Amino acid sequence: MKVIAINNNKGGTLKSTTATNLAGVLATEGHKVLIIDSDNQANVALSFGVNPDELSYGLYSVLIEQLDPADAIINVHENIDILPANDDLIQFDWEVIGNKNKYKEPFLIMKYTCEVLREQYDYIIIDTPPSLSLMVGNVFAFADGVLIPFSPESYSMRSLMKVLDTISNFGYTFNPNLKLLGVVATMVNYQTTLHQYVLQETRKYCDENDIRLFDTYIPRSIRFASSVAFQGKPATLLEKRNDMASNYFELWKEIKGNE
């Protein structure tokens, strides 16, 4: 399981936080990791203290302008490189959809341009936008597995079911080897009745459909957000780790045991 996509079509589920912190876990274990940011909000670069507005190249240049990925990749920490996003990525869907003659296989652009990166890294983690867009389709076509961060709020079960259906249907057509790694609950506050109820229903749904809901969950904590805001790096890379960072180490143990 080399290429892992982090996806949910609902915002606010800690996709970028999960992508960068899992990268921190892997880097700490000595693995060489690449994070590809396919979301034009560019949160991956920001998580490492990099201003995306100052970057000349990003994922858009690789996908559309055929730039060598090596020319867009930057190192942000020991064992961690990123292929960043910037504002240009906003144009991706329109560029491809508006040029059907040029892009004969619109869902396979990332696979063709980024396949070379598989041999250069132990793991590739892809952060995705909160949508089920052409960009996300490209990620699913390239990835080996999908991890779904899931925040147990109102209507989030409906969003989760749509993502699961899309992964199943898309994989059948474009990437038969795509595997659903499972669902990880994030932003959890077990003191609220709503979260207890939604998680109970989620576990029931996952059990009935043979989907892994990881035992490890990521609790809601302002201290966790502060680690990025004030330290300029994911919590799993801080010398003094908090409980949130420890949960990502536990999550990775579960993921490895599920492969």
N, C-alpha and C positions, 0 to 999 in steps of 0.2 A: 504494500500500500504506500506508494511513493508520493502521489499527488492527491492532496486532500482539500476539497472545497468546503468552505464554511458558508452556509446559505440558509436564509429564511426570507420570504418576501415581505415580512413585516419589519419595520424599523424598531430600534430600541431594544434589540435582543442580545446585544454584546457580540455581534459578529466580528468586528475589528478587534475588540478586546480579546476574544477567544483566539483569533488567528495569531495575534502578536504574542500572546502569553504562551500558547502552545509552541510557537517558534522558540520562545525563551526556554521552555522546558527541554526541547530537543537540542538546542545549542548548548545548554548546560550539561547534557549527556554526551557532548562531543560530536554531535551530528552537524554536518554542513547543511544549512537551511536557506531556502529562498522563499520570500513572501511575495506573491504577485497580488497587486491591488487592482481589482477590476471595477472599483467603485469610484466615481468621479469626485466624491467627497474627500478622497485622499487621506483617510484617517490613519493609514499605515505609516506613511511618512511622518505625519504629525505625532504619532505615538513614539517615534524615535527622535523627536526634536528637529525634524527636517521640514523646512518650509517648501511645500510643493509649488508655490508660485515662483520659486527661484530655480526650478528644474527646467532644463532645456528640452529634455526628452522624457518620455514615459511609455506606458503600455500602448497608448494610441499610436505612437511612432513605430512601434514594433508591429502591431497588427495591420495598420493601414499604409504606413510609409515604408514598410519592409526594412526598417532599421535592424541591424544586428542587435539581438537582445543584450549582448555584452556591453554595447555602447549606452544602454539606458539603465543598466543595473548599477546600484550603488551599495557599498558596504556601510552598515549602520551599527554593527556590533560584532564582536568575535563570533565567528561561525554563522552570522546572519547577514544576508544580502536582501535587498528589496528591488523589485521591478515596480516602480511607483506609478501612481495615477496622477494626472493633473487635469486642468479644466478642458483640455483637448478631448478627453474621453467622453465628454457630453455628446460629441458629434458622432460617436461610433455607430449607433443604431441607424441614424439618418443617412450616414455615408454609405453603409452597406445596403440598406433597403432601397436607397435611391439609385443604386448602380447594380442592378440585378445581372446585367450582362458581364460585368467585371467580376462579381463575386458569385460564382456558380454554386458554391457550397457555403452558404453564409454561416452555418453553425460550426464549420470546421476550420475557421481562420486561426484561432488560437492553437489548435492542435498542430497545424502545419507550421506555424511560426515559432512555437515554443517547445516543440517536441525535443529539440536539441538540448534543452536545459535538463532533461531527465538524467542525462549522463554526467552532469556537472554537480548535482546535489544529491544528498541522501534523502531529503524530503523537500517537497514544494507544497506550500500552503497558500490557498487562494482565498482572499477576502472578496466577497461579492456585494453588489448593490441590493437594496431591499426591494426586489422586483423579480418577476419571471420574464425577463427581457431577452433580446437577442444576445446580449453580452453574457447573461447567465447560461443561456444555451451553449455558448462557446466554452464556458467553464465546464459544464457538465460533459461535453464531448471530449474534453482533454483530461478530466480528473479520473482518478481510480475510485475515489470514495467521497461521500458527502456526510458532513457532520452538521446537524441542525441545532443551533442554539434556540431555546424556546422559553419565552418569558410568560408565566402563567397569569396573564391578564384577561379581561373580558374579550371575547371574540378571538382569542389567540388559537383556540382549538380549530376553528374554521380555517385560519391561515395555515396551520400546521398540516391539515388534511390536504389542502391545495398543493402545498410543496411536495408532500409525499406522492400524490398522484402524478405531479409533473415529473418527478424523478423517475418514477416507474415507467410512464409513457415515453418520456424522452429517451431514457436509456434503452428501451426496447428497439427504438428506431436508429439512434445515432451512436450509442455506446453501450452495447450489450454487457460489457464487463463492469459497468458502473455499479458500485456497491453502496448501499446505505449503511453507514457506520452506526448511526443511531441518533438519538435525541438527548441533548443535555439541557436541563432546566437552568435558567439564569435569572438574575435579579429576583431571587426567591426570598420571600419574607413569610416564614411559616407561622408567624404570629397573626396573620390575617386569615380569616375564614375563606375568603375568595381564593387565595393561593392554595390552601389546603384542598379545597374542592376541585379546582382546576387540575391540580397535579394528580389527584385521585382519579379523575376522569381520563386524564392523559395516560396514566399507567394502564388503566383498564383498556383503553383503545389500543395502546401499543401491544399489550399482551395478546389481545384478540387478533391482531394483524401481524404477529411475529416480528415486531419492531423493537429494537433495543432502546429502552429508556435507562440511561446510565444512573447508577446509584449516586454517584458524585453529582452535586449541584453547586452552582455558583450563587452565593447569597448576595442580597443587596447590601451595599456598604459604600458610604461616601469616602471612606479611607482608600478604597480600591481605585476609585476615579482619581483621587488626589495623587496617587503614585505616578500616573501619567502626566497629570497637569503640572506637577511641580518637580518631578524627577527626570522627565524627558525619556523615559524608557518603560517598558512593560513591568508589571509587578514581579513577574517570575525572574527578572534579571537584577532586581535590587538585592544588595547584600543582606539587608534585614528584611526577610520576607514576612508578609502578613498572612492571615488565614486564607485570604482569597488566592494568593499565589500557591499556597500548599494544595488547594483544591484542584488547581490545574495540573499539578504533578500527579495527583490521584486520578484525575480524569484520563491522563495519558496512559497510566497503568491499565485502566479499564479498556481503553481503545486498543492497546496492544494485545490484551488478552482476548479481544473480540475479533481479531484479524483471522 
